[in-house]
Amino acid sequence: MIIEYIRYRIAEPDREAFEAAYARAAVPLAAAPECVDFELAGCAEDPGAYILRITWTSQKAHLEGFRGGPHFPGFLAEITPYVNAIEEMRHYRRTPVVGAGSAVPTLYDWAGGAEAFDRLTVAFYAKVLADDVVGPLFAGMDPEHPAHVALWLAEVFGGPNRYSTERGGYHHMVGQHVGKSITEPQRRRWINLLLDAADEVELPADPEFRAAFVSYVEWGTRLALANSQPGARPPLHAPMPHWGWGVAPPYRPAS
């Protein structure tokens, strides 16, 4: 992906009309398959300064796909009166320097921290061992297994990296699934039991948390299903997944 920044200098009498024009231009922009997301921001210290940020799937997709496509004319028609007010229009590549501040709580903190995930896995594996569909996968389960999975979930959702430092991280977890031949009914039952346990131990029930929680569970169990099949050769040294509010982490192979 590539990020385009367009900096505008807008005179005071034109600012309301400028913002209204971009509100209209947002319609064809959002419809363009080359556009990932966008945001228009006005400067708090200098009200005449605006920055439009547009994330494109690629620079070529923007310059050739979007500008040569059916959505560009409608977009251009709205912003044409302000083209001469552009001070900069460039594409920027992403760098590895990314992060999140502490103002938004992690899913780990929102759930209630380590104690919440310990309660969850204890309740969950009690259900698993009594279940006739998924229970056979856990015959002879280590009594410490629920605590280990609690460490995994805690780290995935933004908590301490204890699973990586104490249990071997992603490599160890993948190894637990290789050769198990998990079936789709077993995957579905695993999810249902986990969600039942989440209700039982009263994990936060707000839609935002549960949506992110279920998103990870779907993602993780589908990987486990694929990795467990005969002949599967999953990557053993992929990064530890870290889940946020409604964000699925992209897979980036370890170098």
ROGU-5390 format. One record per residue (C-alpha): residue number from 1; residue in three letters; z, y, x. Coordinates in steps of 0.1 Angstrom, whole numbers, plus 5000, padded with zeros to 4 digits. Each point is the difference from the previous one (the first is absolute). Layout:
N
<badren seq="NUM" type="ALA" zz="Z" yy="Y" xx="X"/>
...
//
This chain:
255
<badren seq="1" type="MET" zz="5000" yy="5000" xx="5000"/>
<badren seq="2" type="ILE" zz="4995" yy="5036" xx="5010"/>
<badren seq="3" type="ILE" zz="5018" yy="5032" xx="4988"/>
<badren seq="4" type="GLU" zz="4981" yy="5032" xx="4993"/>
<badren seq="5" type="TYR" zz="5019" yy="5033" xx="5001"/>
<badren seq="6" type="ILE" zz="4985" yy="5031" xx="4985"/>
<badren seq="7" type="ARG" zz="5019" yy="5032" xx="5005"/>
<badren seq="8" type="TYR" zz="4994" yy="5029" xx="4977"/>
<badren seq="9" type="ARG" zz="5009" yy="5037" xx="5000"/>
<badren seq="10" type="ILE" zz="5001" yy="5012" xx="4964"/>
<badren seq="11" type="ALA" zz="5006" yy="5036" xx="4989"/>
<badren seq="12" type="GLU" zz="5028" yy="5006" xx="4976"/>
<badren seq="13" type="PRO" zz="4978" yy="5008" xx="4969"/>
<badren seq="14" type="ASP" zz="4981" yy="4968" xx="5005"/>
<badren seq="15" type="ARG" zz="5028" yy="4975" xx="5005"/>
<badren seq="16" type="GLU" zz="5005" yy="4989" xx="4964"/>
<badren seq="17" type="ALA" zz="4963" yy="4995" xx="4995"/>
<badren seq="18" type="PHE" zz="4998" yy="4981" xx="5033"/>
<badren seq="19" type="GLU" zz="5027" yy="4975" xx="4990"/>
<badren seq="20" type="ALA" zz="4984" yy="4996" xx="4965"/>
<badren seq="21" type="ALA" zz="4966" yy="4993" xx="5017"/>
<badren seq="22" type="TYR" zz="5015" yy="4973" xx="5021"/>
<badren seq="23" type="ALA" zz="5017" yy="4985" xx="4970"/>
<badren seq="24" type="ARG" zz="4966" yy="4996" xx="4985"/>
<badren seq="25" type="ALA" zz="4984" yy="4989" xx="5032"/>
<badren seq="26" type="ALA" zz="5027" yy="4973" xx="5003"/>
<badren seq="27" type="VAL" zz="4984" yy="4981" xx="4971"/>
<badren seq="28" type="PRO" zz="4967" yy="4990" xx="5018"/>
<badren seq="29" type="LEU" zz="5019" yy="4997" xx="5033"/>
<badren seq="30" type="ALA" zz="5024" yy="4975" xx="4986"/>
<badren seq="31" type="ALA" zz="4971" yy="4980" xx="4985"/>
<badren seq="32" type="ALA" zz="4982" yy="4997" xx="5034"/>
<badren seq="33" type="PRO" zz="5005" yy="4965" xx="5015"/>
<badren seq="34" type="GLU" zz="4999" yy="5015" xx="5035"/>
<badren seq="35" type="CYS" zz="5032" yy="5021" xx="4993"/>
<badren seq="36" type="VAL" zz="5034" yy="4984" xx="5006"/>
<badren seq="37" type="ASP" zz="5022" yy="5029" xx="4990"/>
<badren seq="38" type="PHE" zz="5003" yy="5038" xx="5002"/>
<badren seq="39" type="GLU" zz="5024" yy="5029" xx="4997"/>
<badren seq="40" type="LEU" zz="4997" yy="5038" xx="4999"/>
<badren seq="41" type="ALA" zz="5030" yy="5018" xx="5014"/>
<badren seq="42" type="GLY" zz="5007" yy="5037" xx="5001"/>
<badren seq="43" type="CYS" zz="5020" yy="5016" xx="5029"/>
<badren seq="44" type="ALA" zz="5036" yy="5011" xx="4990"/>
<badren seq="45" type="GLU" zz="5002" yy="5026" xx="5028"/>
<badren seq="46" type="ASP" zz="4964" yy="5013" xx="4997"/>
<badren seq="47" type="PRO" zz="4989" yy="4997" xx="4963"/>
<badren seq="48" type="GLY" zz="4963" yy="5006" xx="5009"/>
<badren seq="49" type="ALA" zz="4998" yy="4969" xx="5022"/>
<badren seq="50" type="TYR" zz="4990" yy="4967" xx="4984"/>
<badren seq="51" type="ILE" zz="4994" yy="4965" xx="5015"/>
<badren seq="52" type="LEU" zz="4980" yy="4973" xx="4982"/>
<badren seq="53" type="ARG" zz="5006" yy="4966" xx="5014"/>
<badren seq="54" type="ILE" zz="4975" yy="4972" xx="4990"/>
<badren seq="55" type="THR" zz="5003" yy="4964" xx="5013"/>
<badren seq="56" type="TRP" zz="4966" yy="4983" xx="5002"/>
<badren seq="57" type="THR" zz="4993" yy="4964" xx="5006"/>
<badren seq="58" type="SER" zz="4980" yy="5011" xx="5030"/>
<badren seq="59" type="GLN" zz="4983" yy="5031" xx="5014"/>
<badren seq="60" type="LYS" zz="4966" yy="4985" xx="4992"/>
<badren seq="61" type="ALA" zz="5011" yy="4992" xx="4965"/>
<badren seq="62" type="HIS" zz="5008" yy="5037" xx="4995"/>
<badren seq="63" type="LEU" zz="4970" yy="5015" xx="5016"/>
<badren seq="64" type="GLU" zz="4974" yy="4976" xx="4988"/>
<badren seq="65" type="GLY" zz="5015" yy="4980" xx="4971"/>
<badren seq="66" type="PHE" zz="5018" yy="5028" xx="4981"/>
<badren seq="67" type="ARG" zz="4977" yy="5029" xx="5009"/>
<badren seq="68" type="GLY" zz="4970" yy="4979" xx="4991"/>
<badren seq="69" type="GLY" zz="5016" yy="4985" xx="4969"/>
<badren seq="70" type="PRO" zz="5003" yy="5009" xx="4963"/>
<badren seq="71" type="HIS" zz="5034" yy="5016" xx="5002"/>
<badren seq="72" type="PHE" zz="4993" yy="5026" xx="5026"/>
<badren seq="73" type="PRO" zz="4980" yy="5024" xx="4978"/>
<badren seq="74" type="GLY" zz="5028" yy="5004" xx="4975"/>
<badren seq="75" type="PHE" zz="5025" yy="5005" xx="5028"/>
<badren seq="76" type="LEU" zz="4979" yy="5025" xx="5018"/>
<badren seq="77" type="ALA" zz="4993" yy="5020" xx="4969"/>
<badren seq="78" type="GLU" zz="5037" yy="5008" xx="4995"/>
<badren seq="79" type="ILE" zz="5008" yy="5009" xx="5036"/>
<badren seq="80" type="THR" zz="4968" yy="5019" xx="5010"/>
<badren seq="81" type="PRO" zz="5015" yy="5035" xx="4993"/>
<badren seq="82" type="TYR" zz="5026" yy="4993" xx="5027"/>
<badren seq="83" type="VAL" zz="4979" yy="4985" xx="5027"/>
<badren seq="84" type="ASN" zz="5000" yy="5033" xx="5019"/>
<badren seq="85" type="ALA" zz="5038" yy="5000" xx="5000"/>
<badren seq="86" type="ILE" zz="5001" yy="4968" xx="5022"/>
<badren seq="87" type="GLU" zz="5016" yy="5006" xx="5034"/>
<badren seq="88" type="GLU" zz="4999" yy="4964" xx="5012"/>
<badren seq="89" type="MET" zz="4984" yy="4967" xx="4987"/>
<badren seq="90" type="ARG" zz="5004" yy="4971" xx="5023"/>
<badren seq="91" type="HIS" zz="5007" yy="4962" xx="5000"/>
<badren seq="92" type="TYR" zz="5031" yy="4986" xx="5017"/>
<badren seq="93" type="ARG" zz="5008" yy="4965" xx="5010"/>
<badren seq="94" type="ARG" zz="5033" yy="4983" xx="4994"/>
<badren seq="95" type="THR" zz="5023" yy="4993" xx="5029"/>
<badren seq="96" type="PRO" zz="5028" yy="4974" xx="5003"/>
<badren seq="97" type="VAL" zz="5026" yy="5027" xx="4995"/>
<badren seq="98" type="VAL" zz="5011" yy="4995" xx="4964"/>
<badren seq="99" type="GLY" zz="5033" yy="4997" xx="4983"/>
<badren seq="100" type="ALA" zz="5022" yy="5010" xx="4971"/>
<badren seq="101" type="GLY" zz="5029" yy="5023" xx="4997"/>
<badren seq="102" type="SER" zz="5034" yy="4991" xx="4987"/>
<badren seq="103" type="ALA" zz="4998" yy="5022" xx="4969"/>
<badren seq="104" type="VAL" zz="4985" yy="4972" xx="4980"/>
<badren seq="105" type="PRO" zz="5023" yy="4969" xx="5000"/>
<badren seq="106" type="THR" zz="4986" yy="4967" xx="5012"/>
<badren seq="107" type="LEU" zz="4997" yy="4972" xx="4975"/>
<badren seq="108" type="TYR" zz="5028" yy="4983" xx="5020"/>
<badren seq="109" type="ASP" zz="5023" yy="5029" xx="4993"/>
<badren seq="110" type="TRP" zz="4989" yy="5004" xx="4964"/>
<badren seq="111" type="ALA" zz="5007" yy="4963" xx="4994"/>
<badren seq="112" type="GLY" zz="5036" yy="5003" xx="5013"/>
<badren seq="113" type="GLY" zz="4996" yy="4990" xx="5036"/>
<badren seq="114" type="ALA" zz="5009" yy="4966" xx="5017"/>
<badren seq="115" type="GLU" zz="5025" yy="4990" xx="4974"/>
<badren seq="116" type="ALA" zz="4974" yy="5003" xx="4972"/>
<badren seq="117" type="PHE" zz="4975" yy="4977" xx="5018"/>
<badren seq="118" type="ASP" zz="5028" yy="4975" xx="5008"/>
<badren seq="119" type="ARG" zz="5009" yy="4998" xx="4963"/>
<badren seq="120" type="LEU" zz="4963" yy="4997" xx="4991"/>
<badren seq="121" type="THR" zz="4993" yy="4971" xx="5023"/>
<badren seq="122" type="VAL" zz="5032" yy="4981" xx="4991"/>
<badren seq="123" type="ALA" zz="4991" yy="5002" xx="4963"/>
<badren seq="124" type="PHE" zz="4964" yy="4992" xx="5006"/>
<badren seq="125" type="TYR" zz="5004" yy="4969" xx="5021"/>
<badren seq="126" type="ALA" zz="5025" yy="4986" xx="4975"/>
<badren seq="127" type="LYS" zz="4972" yy="5002" xx="4975"/>
<badren seq="128" type="VAL" zz="4975" yy="4986" xx="5025"/>
<badren seq="129" type="LEU" zz="5020" yy="4969" xx="5008"/>
<badren seq="130" type="ALA" zz="5004" yy="4992" xx="4963"/>
<badren seq="131" type="ASP" zz="4963" yy="5004" xx="4992"/>
<badren seq="132" type="ASP" zz="4977" yy="4970" xx="4996"/>
<badren seq="133" type="VAL" zz="4969" yy="5019" xx="5011"/>
<badren seq="134" type="VAL" zz="5009" yy="5019" xx="5031"/>
<badren seq="135" type="GLY" zz="5032" yy="4982" xx="5008"/>
<badren seq="136" type="PRO" zz="4983" yy="4971" xx="5019"/>
<badren seq="137" type="LEU" zz="4987" yy="5025" xx="5026"/>
<badren seq="138" type="PHE" zz="5036" yy="5008" xx="5009"/>
<badren seq="139" type="ALA" zz="5015" yy="4965" xx="5002"/>
<badren seq="140" type="GLY" zz="5024" yy="4999" xx="5028"/>
<badren seq="141" type="MET" zz="5001" yy="5038" xx="5003"/>
<badren seq="142" type="ASP" zz="5023" yy="5015" xx="5027"/>
<badren seq="143" type="PRO" zz="5030" yy="5015" xx="4983"/>
<badren seq="144" type="GLU" zz="4994" yy="5032" xx="5020"/>
<badren seq="145" type="HIS" zz="4964" yy="5003" xx="4986"/>
<badren seq="146" type="PRO" zz="5010" yy="5025" xx="4973"/>
<badren seq="147" type="ALA" zz="5016" yy="5022" xx="5025"/>
<badren seq="148" type="HIS" zz="4970" yy="4999" xx="5023"/>
<badren seq="149" type="VAL" zz="4976" yy="5009" xx="4971"/>
<badren seq="150" type="ALA" zz="5024" yy="5029" xx="4992"/>
<badren seq="151" type="LEU" zz="4995" yy="5013" xx="5035"/>
<badren seq="152" type="TRP" zz="4962" yy="4997" xx="4996"/>
<badren seq="153" type="LEU" zz="4999" yy="5018" xx="4968"/>
<badren seq="154" type="ALA" zz="5024" yy="5027" xx="5012"/>
<badren seq="155" type="GLU" zz="4977" yy="5007" xx="5030"/>
<badren seq="156" type="VAL" zz="4968" yy="4999" xx="4980"/>
<badren seq="157" type="PHE" zz="5015" yy="5026" xx="4976"/>
<badren seq="158" type="GLY" zz="5011" yy="5024" xx="5027"/>
<badren seq="159" type="GLY" zz="5033" yy="4987" xx="5012"/>
<badren seq="160" type="PRO" zz="5012" yy="4989" xx="5034"/>
<badren seq="161" type="ASN" zz="4977" yy="4979" xx="5021"/>
<badren seq="162" type="ARG" zz="5024" yy="4971" xx="5003"/>
<badren seq="163" type="TYR" zz="4974" yy="4974" xx="4989"/>
<badren seq="164" type="SER" zz="4978" yy="5010" xx="5029"/>
<badren seq="165" type="THR" zz="5028" yy="5001" xx="5025"/>
<badren seq="166" type="GLU" zz="5020" yy="4970" xx="4988"/>
<badren seq="167" type="ARG" zz="4974" yy="4977" xx="4983"/>
<badren seq="168" type="GLY" zz="4968" yy="5006" xx="5019"/>
<badren seq="169" type="GLY" zz="4982" yy="5023" xx="4976"/>
<badren seq="170" type="TYR" zz="4966" yy="4993" xx="4984"/>
<badren seq="171" type="HIS" zz="4993" yy="4971" xx="5023"/>
<badren seq="172" type="HIS" zz="5030" yy="4981" xx="4988"/>
<badren seq="173" type="MET" zz="4994" yy="5007" xx="4963"/>
<badren seq="174" type="VAL" zz="4964" yy="4988" xx="5002"/>
<badren seq="175" type="GLY" zz="5011" yy="4968" xx="5016"/>
<badren seq="176" type="GLN" zz="5022" yy="4993" xx="4970"/>
<badren seq="177" type="HIS" zz="4969" yy="4997" xx="4978"/>
<badren seq="178" type="VAL" zz="4975" yy="4982" xx="5022"/>
<badren seq="179" type="GLY" zz="4992" yy="4965" xx="4987"/>
<badren seq="180" type="LYS" zz="5021" yy="5003" xx="4968"/>
<badren seq="181" type="SER" zz="4969" yy="4998" xx="4977"/>
<badren seq="182" type="ILE" zz="5015" yy="5024" xx="4975"/>
<badren seq="183" type="THR" zz="4983" yy="4999" xx="4966"/>
<badren seq="184" type="GLU" zz="4992" yy="5029" xx="4977"/>
<badren seq="185" type="PRO" zz="5025" yy="4988" xx="4973"/>
<badren seq="186" type="GLN" zz="5027" yy="4999" xx="5027"/>
<badren seq="187" type="ARG" zz="4991" yy="5036" xx="5011"/>
<badren seq="188" type="ARG" zz="5002" yy="5012" xx="4964"/>
<badren seq="189" type="ARG" zz="5033" yy="4983" xx="4994"/>
<badren seq="190" type="TRP" zz="5014" yy="5015" xx="5033"/>
<badren seq="191" type="ILE" zz="4991" yy="5034" xx="4988"/>
<badren seq="192" type="ASN" zz="5014" yy="4995" xx="4965"/>
<badren seq="193" type="LEU" zz="5033" yy="4987" xx="5014"/>
<badren seq="194" type="LEU" zz="5003" yy="5029" xx="5024"/>
<badren seq="195" type="LEU" zz="4994" yy="5025" xx="4972"/>
<badren seq="196" type="ASP" zz="5026" yy="4982" xx="4979"/>
<badren seq="197" type="ALA" zz="5025" yy="5002" xx="5028"/>
<badren seq="198" type="ALA" zz="4992" yy="5037" xx="5005"/>
<badren seq="199" type="ASP" zz="5010" yy="5006" xx="4964"/>
<badren seq="200" type="GLU" zz="5031" yy="4978" xx="5003"/>
<badren seq="201" type="VAL" zz="5014" yy="5018" xx="5030"/>
<badren seq="202" type="GLU" zz="4989" yy="5034" xx="4985"/>
<badren seq="203" type="LEU" zz="4976" yy="5013" xx="5026"/>
<badren seq="204" type="PRO" zz="4988" yy="5034" xx="4990"/>
<badren seq="205" type="ALA" zz="4979" yy="4997" xx="4968"/>
<badren seq="206" type="ASP" zz="4980" yy="5033" xx="5003"/>
<badren seq="207" type="PRO" zz="4963" yy="4995" xx="4998"/>
<badren seq="208" type="GLU" zz="4993" yy="5015" xx="5034"/>
<badren seq="209" type="PHE" zz="5023" yy="4976" xx="5018"/>
<badren seq="210" type="ARG" zz="4990" yy="4969" xx="4981"/>
<badren seq="211" type="ALA" zz="4963" yy="5008" xx="5004"/>
<badren seq="212" type="ALA" zz="5004" yy="5002" xx="5038"/>
<badren seq="213" type="PHE" zz="5022" yy="4969" xx="5000"/>
<badren seq="214" type="VAL" zz="4975" yy="4979" xx="4980"/>
<badren seq="215" type="SER" zz="4971" yy="5014" xx="5021"/>
<badren seq="216" type="TYR" zz="5016" yy="4986" xx="5031"/>
<badren seq="217" type="VAL" zz="5009" yy="4967" xx="4984"/>
<badren seq="218" type="GLU" zz="4964" yy="4995" xx="4988"/>
<badren seq="219" type="TRP" zz="4986" yy="5009" xx="5034"/>
<badren seq="220" type="GLY" zz="5025" yy="4978" xx="5019"/>
<badren seq="221" type="THR" zz="4997" yy="4970" xx="4979"/>
<badren seq="222" type="ARG" zz="4962" yy="5000" xx="5000"/>
<badren seq="223" type="LEU" zz="5001" yy="5001" xx="5038"/>
<badren seq="224" type="ALA" zz="5025" yy="4972" xx="5000"/>
<badren seq="225" type="LEU" zz="4978" yy="4979" xx="4977"/>
<badren seq="226" type="ALA" zz="4969" yy="5005" xx="5022"/>
<badren seq="227" type="ASN" zz="5019" yy="4994" xx="5032"/>
<badren seq="228" type="SER" zz="5015" yy="4968" xx="4987"/>
<badren seq="229" type="GLN" zz="4967" yy="4982" xx="4992"/>
<badren seq="230" type="PRO" zz="4987" yy="4971" xx="5022"/>
<badren seq="231" type="GLY" zz="4980" yy="5013" xx="5029"/>
<badren seq="232" type="ALA" zz="5012" yy="5036" xx="4996"/>
<badren seq="233" type="ARG" zz="5002" yy="5019" xx="5032"/>
<badren seq="234" type="PRO" zz="5019" yy="5032" xx="4992"/>
<badren seq="235" type="PRO" zz="5005" yy="5027" xx="5026"/>
<badren seq="236" type="LEU" zz="5034" yy="4993" xx="5015"/>
<badren seq="237" type="HIS" zz="5007" yy="5033" xx="5017"/>
<badren seq="238" type="ALA" zz="4992" yy="5026" xx="4973"/>
<badren seq="239" type="PRO" zz="5023" yy="5029" xx="4996"/>
<badren seq="240" type="MET" zz="5030" yy="4998" xx="4978"/>
<badren seq="241" type="PRO" zz="4991" yy="5014" xx="4965"/>
<badren seq="242" type="HIS" zz="5018" yy="5032" xx="4989"/>
<badren seq="243" type="TRP" zz="4998" yy="5008" xx="4963"/>
<badren seq="244" type="GLY" zz="5003" yy="5034" xx="4985"/>
<badren seq="245" type="TRP" zz="4998" yy="5016" xx="4965"/>
<badren seq="246" type="GLY" zz="4968" yy="4985" xx="4986"/>
<badren seq="247" type="VAL" zz="4983" yy="4997" xx="5034"/>
<badren seq="248" type="ALA" zz="4986" yy="4968" xx="5014"/>
<badren seq="249" type="PRO" zz="4999" yy="5001" xx="5038"/>
<badren seq="250" type="PRO" zz="4966" yy="4994" xx="5016"/>
<badren seq="251" type="TYR" zz="4997" yy="4971" xx="5024"/>
<badren seq="252" type="ARG" zz="4997" yy="5011" xx="5036"/>
<badren seq="253" type="PRO" zz="4996" yy="4972" xx="5025"/>
<badren seq="254" type="ALA" zz="5024" yy="5002" xx="5029"/>
<badren seq="255" type="SER" zz="4983" yy="5010" xx="5032"/>
//
